[in-house]
Amino acid sequence: SREFVHWLIQRLFFSLFQLNQFVGNLLLAVLLDFDLELSLAFVVLTAISGVGTLSLWLVRDAPSAVETRRAAPARSVDQEFGPPPMSAPGPPTLLDTVRLWRNPVLQVMLPIMLYSGFSQSFFAGEYPPLILDA
């Protein structure tokens, strides 16, 4: 079902996101363990990030919302809670972004987003000094 696919994609994304932090710190520890200069280590990590960014061109386009609704008329978040309110036609404004927080789905996701940000800052602040001290 459509909900299962969304669930699977979310889990896959956050799994890869957290794995990226672990592998990045591990790679940096290995590079520094070989007495590689810190600037050269950052060049290697930047090159890897560039290759990852360029690989996004290989991602296929998702079907448009109209095609998806015609293919599978499933209930969406917009049907449950209504479309996000927009101030006027055209690009979204800052006020439109603030209005999105009226959506109960985003309100429920707020603790998850905060936890993810706090854990990333903790890992980024705690692990590198431990690697350099080892």
C-alpha positions in Angstrom: 0.0 0.0 0.0 1.0 3.6 -0.3 1.3 4.1 3.4 3.7 1.2 3.6 5.9 2.6 0.9 6.1 6.0 2.7 6.9 4.2 5.9 9.6 2.2 4.2 11.2 5.2 2.5 11.2 7.2 5.8 12.9 4.4 7.7 15.4 3.9 4.9 16.3 7.6 4.7 16.8 8.0 8.4 18.8 4.7 8.6 21.1 5.9 5.9 21.3 9.4 7.5 22.4 7.9 10.8 24.8 5.4 9.1 26.4 8.3 7.3 27.4 9.9 10.6 28.9 6.7 11.9 30.8 5.9 8.6 32.0 9.6 8.3 33.4 9.6 11.8 34.9 6.1 11.3 36.5 7.2 8.0 37.9 10.4 9.6 39.4 8.3 12.4 41.0 5.9 10.0 42.4 8.8 7.9 43.8 10.5 11.0 45.2 7.2 12.3 47.4 7.1 9.2 48.9 10.5 10.2 47.2 12.2 7.3 47.2 15.9 7.4 43.8 17.3 8.6 43.4 19.5 5.5 44.0 16.5 3.2 41.4 14.5 5.3 38.9 17.3 4.6 39.7 17.2 0.9 39.0 13.5 0.9 35.7 13.9 2.8 34.7 16.8 0.5 35.4 14.7 -2.6 33.2 11.9 -1.2 30.4 14.5 -0.5 30.7 15.8 -4.0 30.4 12.4 -5.6 27.3 11.7 -3.4 25.8 15.0 -4.4 26.4 14.4 -8.1 24.9 10.9 -7.8 21.6 12.6 -7.1 21.3 13.1 -10.8 20.8 9.4 -11.1 17.6 9.5 -9.1 14.4 9.2 -11.2 11.7 11.8 -11.1 8.8 10.9 -8.9 5.4 10.7 -10.6 3.4 13.9 -10.4 0.6 14.3 -7.8 -2.0 14.2 -10.5 -0.7 10.9 -11.9 -0.5 9.4 -8.5 -4.1 10.4 -7.6 -5.4 8.9 -10.9 -3.5 5.6 -10.3 -4.4 5.1 -6.7 -7.1 7.2 -5.1 -5.8 6.8 -1.5 -6.5 9.2 1.3 -3.6 11.6 1.8 -2.7 14.0 4.5 -4.2 16.8 2.5 -7.5 15.0 2.4 -7.4 14.3 6.1 -6.4 17.7 7.3 -6.9 19.9 4.3 -4.2 21.5 2.1 -1.7 23.8 3.7 -3.0 27.3 3.7 -1.3 29.7 1.3 -1.4 33.4 1.4 -1.5 34.0 -2.3 -0.6 32.3 -5.5 3.1 32.2 -6.2 6.1 31.2 -4.1 5.5 30.4 -0.4 6.3 33.1 2.1 7.7 33.0 5.6 4.2 33.2 7.0 3.1 30.2 4.9 5.9 28.2 6.5 4.7 29.2 10.0 1.2 28.3 9.1 2.3 24.7 8.2 2.8 24.1 11.9 -1.0 24.0 12.3 -0.9 20.6 10.6 -1.2 17.9 13.3 1.2 15.6 11.5 4.0 18.2 11.7 3.2 18.8 15.4 3.6 15.1 16.1 6.9 14.9 14.2 8.4 17.9 16.1 9.8 15.7 19.0 11.4 13.4 16.4 13.0 16.3 14.6 14.3 17.8 17.8 15.7 14.5 18.9 17.5 14.0 15.6 19.0 17.5 15.8 20.1 17.1 19.4 21.6 13.7 18.8 23.5 15.0 15.7 25.0 17.9 17.7 25.9 15.6 20.5 27.7 13.1 18.2 29.4 15.9 16.3 30.6 17.5 19.6 31.6 14.3 21.5 33.1 11.8 19.0 35.8 13.8 17.2 37.7 14.8 20.4 37.5 11.1 21.5 38.9 10.1 18.1 41.7 12.6 18.2 42.7 11.7 21.8 42.9 8.0 21.0 
